Amino acid sequence: MSGTAHPGLNLGASDARAHERSETPVFGFWVFLMSDLIIFGILFAHYIVMTDARAFGPGPAQLFDLKSVAAQTSLLLASSYTYGMASLAMKHRERIRPVALWLIVTAILGATFPGLELRDFANMIAEGGVPQRSGYLSALWALVGLHGLHVAVGLVWIAVMLALLAVRGLSNRTKTRLLLLGLYWHFLDLIWIGILSIVYLGGLA
């Protein structure tokens, strides 16, 4: 396959052999992300349809804390930047330490995100905003909760990559897996921007 066979993160000329070996796995992972995007698309559509199905239960004005949402957005966007720095370190410095340090910073930022989200869920429950209360709330919990679950999976993946870096170093397989994790992590940012725009800002508009 050619060196430009797939878009997105790549190793380029910095490690031509690892780059060539990564072509097929990265293409396959793009296919997985597109299937995941379809699932999120269905949940977005479900949420939009259910926006007014509140059964006289609480709505966005009673449930949403935009300060917390802004903090979550900042954390996730910052973690995407720090992961980008880890990718640059992997491509151009070929040293384990800077890659691992940027991954740790990414994990810290990423771990704070679900912490705030869980606090928001707890506050929603206190306001009577449980999933079974209305169609709107079930759609809200499904969409936001699935994204939060994806972030948790990403954090586990980062921990696994840190362990692989310690054991195997920057091997070709490790580099490929870091590329896949990068695609996954940035994908979560895109989904969150959709949630921010449609669920939170759109709900309070």
Secondary structure, 3 states (H helix, E strand, C coil): CCCCCCCCCCCHHHHHHHHHHHHHHHHHHHHHHHHHHHHHHHHHHHHHHHCCCCCCCCCHHHHCCHHHHHHHHHHHHHHHHHHHHHHHHHHHCCCHHHHHHHHHHHHHHHHHHHHHHHHHHHHHHHCCCCHHHCHHHHHHHHHHHHHHHHHHHHHHHHHHHHHHHHHHCCCHHHHHHHHHHHHHHHHHHHHHHHHHHHHHHHHHC
